[in-house]
Amino acid sequence: MLGSKKSALSVSGATTLISRETVVVGDLHFTGNLDIEGLVQGNIIAKDGKEALVRVVDKGCVEGEIRAPSVLINGDVRGDVHSSKHLELASRGRVQGNVFYTLLEMAAGSEVNGSLTHLEESGEQSASRETKPDPRVEVIEAGQKQNSPTAVASNKVD
């Protein structure tokens, strides 16, 4: 990516191409490689547990969220980008939205108009996000009777 070297991002599998004069309206769910030279108006979501790479090439545009392990952007993205492995922003890459990444490469000239949030490796990430239930809140399933006449939930701090 930097200088004249080609990107090291690649995955095995089929390649899907959205060509320059093509407009896709709606969400895309995929595996393998997805190359975007045209316009996608919708979210791009890689299938869980599968290798996947999204490439938004020069003059390509995505108006929606991208969720994929590997992402290379050298065009425009108007939405959040979630990359669980490797995100590469090439010199003409522009993101208008928040970026969530594990590994990030940015070339001179690339832009992010939003926040950058580093994510832990996928195994650690899920463990760190676990929350413990609030002991002051009692959860009652629909149709069950309450054990006491007290309120179901309260924000009162003693």
C-alpha positions in Angstrom: 0.0 0.0 0.0 2.5 2.6 1.0 4.7 3.9 -1.8 4.4 1.8 -4.9 3.9 -1.6 -3.2 0.8 -3.6 -3.8 -1.6 -4.4 -1.0 -0.8 -7.6 0.9 -4.5 -8.2 1.6 -6.0 -11.3 -0.1 -8.3 -14.1 0.8 -9.2 -17.3 -1.0 -12.6 -17.9 -2.5 -14.7 -16.4 -5.3 -14.6 -12.7 -6.3 -17.7 -10.7 -6.7 -17.4 -7.4 -8.7 -19.7 -4.4 -8.6 -18.5 -2.6 -11.8 -18.2 1.1 -12.4 -21.6 1.9 -13.9 -23.5 -0.4 -11.4 -25.7 0.7 -8.5 -26.7 -1.9 -6.0 -29.5 -0.9 -3.6 -29.8 -3.2 -0.5 -27.6 -5.1 1.9 -24.9 -7.5 0.6 -24.0 -10.7 2.5 -20.9 -12.4 1.1 -17.8 -14.5 1.6 -14.6 -14.4 -0.4 -13.6 -11.2 -2.2 -16.0 -8.3 -2.9 -14.6 -5.6 -5.2 -16.6 -2.4 -5.5 -16.0 -0.1 -8.4 -19.6 1.2 -8.6 -22.0 2.3 -5.9 -23.5 0.2 -3.1 -26.4 1.8 -1.2 -26.8 -0.5 1.7 -24.7 -2.5 4.3 -22.0 -4.9 3.3 -21.8 -7.8 5.7 -19.3 -10.8 5.6 -20.6 -14.1 6.7 -19.5 -15.0 10.2 -16.6 -17.4 10.6 -15.6 -17.1 6.9 -12.6 -15.3 5.3 -13.7 -12.2 3.5 -12.2 -9.1 1.9 -14.0 -5.9 0.8 -12.1 -3.7 -1.6 -13.6 -0.3 -2.4 -11.5 0.9 -5.3 -10.9 4.4 -6.6 -14.2 6.0 -7.6 -16.1 3.1 -5.8 -18.6 4.2 -3.2 -20.4 2.6 -0.3 -23.3 4.4 1.4 -23.8 2.1 4.4 -21.9 0.1 7.0 -19.1 -2.4 6.2 -18.6 -5.4 8.4 -15.8 -7.7 7.3 -12.6 -9.2 8.6 -10.4 -7.5 6.0 -11.2 -4.2 4.3 -9.2 -2.1 1.8 -10.6 1.4 1.0 -9.3 3.5 -1.9 -12.7 5.1 -2.6 -15.5 6.6 -0.5 -17.4 5.1 2.4 -20.3 6.9 4.0 -20.9 4.8 7.1 -19.2 2.9 9.8 -16.4 0.4 9.0 -15.9 -2.7 11.3 -12.8 -4.7 10.5 -12.0 -7.6 12.8 -8.6 -8.4 11.1 -7.0 -5.8 8.9 -8.1 -2.4 7.6 -6.1 -0.6 5.0 -6.9 3.0 3.9 -5.1 3.8 0.7 -4.1 7.3 -0.4 -7.5 8.1 -2.0 -9.6 6.3 0.8 -12.2 8.4 2.5 -14.4 7.3 5.4 -17.3 9.5 6.7 -18.1 7.5 9.8 -16.6 5.7 12.7 -13.9 3.0 12.2 -13.5 -0.1 14.4 -10.3 -2.0 13.7 -7.8 -4.6 15.0 -5.0 -3.7 12.7 -5.0 -0.4 10.7 -2.8 0.9 7.9 -3.3 4.4 6.7 -1.5 5.9 3.7 -0.7 9.6 3.4 -3.7 11.4 1.9 -6.4 9.0 3.3 -9.1 10.5 5.5 -11.3 9.4 8.4 -14.1 11.9 9.4 -15.2 10.1 12.5 -13.7 8.2 15.4 -11.0 5.5 15.3 -11.6 2.7 17.9 -9.1 -0.1 18.4 -10.6 -3.6 19.0 -8.9 -6.4 20.9 -8.3 -9.7 19.1 -11.7 -11.4 18.5 -11.4 -13.9 21.4 -10.5 -11.2 23.9 -12.9 -8.8 22.5 -16.0 -10.8 23.3 -14.8 -11.5 26.8 -14.1 -7.8 27.5 -17.5 -6.8 26.5 -19.4 -9.1 28.9 -21.4 -7.1 31.4 -22.6 -8.3 34.8 -26.3 -7.9 35.6 -27.3 -5.0 37.9 -28.3 -6.6 41.3 -30.8 -3.8 41.8 -32.9 -4.8 38.8 -35.2 -7.8 38.9 -36.0 -9.3 35.5 -39.4 -11.0 35.2 -40.4 -13.1 32.2 -43.7 -12.1 30.6 -46.6 -14.1 32.2 -44.8 -14.8 35.5 -46.0 -13.4 38.8 -43.8 -11.0 40.8 -42.6 -12.5 44.1 -42.9 -9.3 46.1 -45.0 -6.1 45.8 -41.8 -4.0 45.2 -41.1 -2.3 41.9 -39.6 -4.3 39.1 -36.7 -1.9 38.3 -35.4 1.0 40.3 -32.5 3.4 39.7 -32.5 4.3 43.4 -29.0 4.2 44.9 -28.7 3.6 48.6 
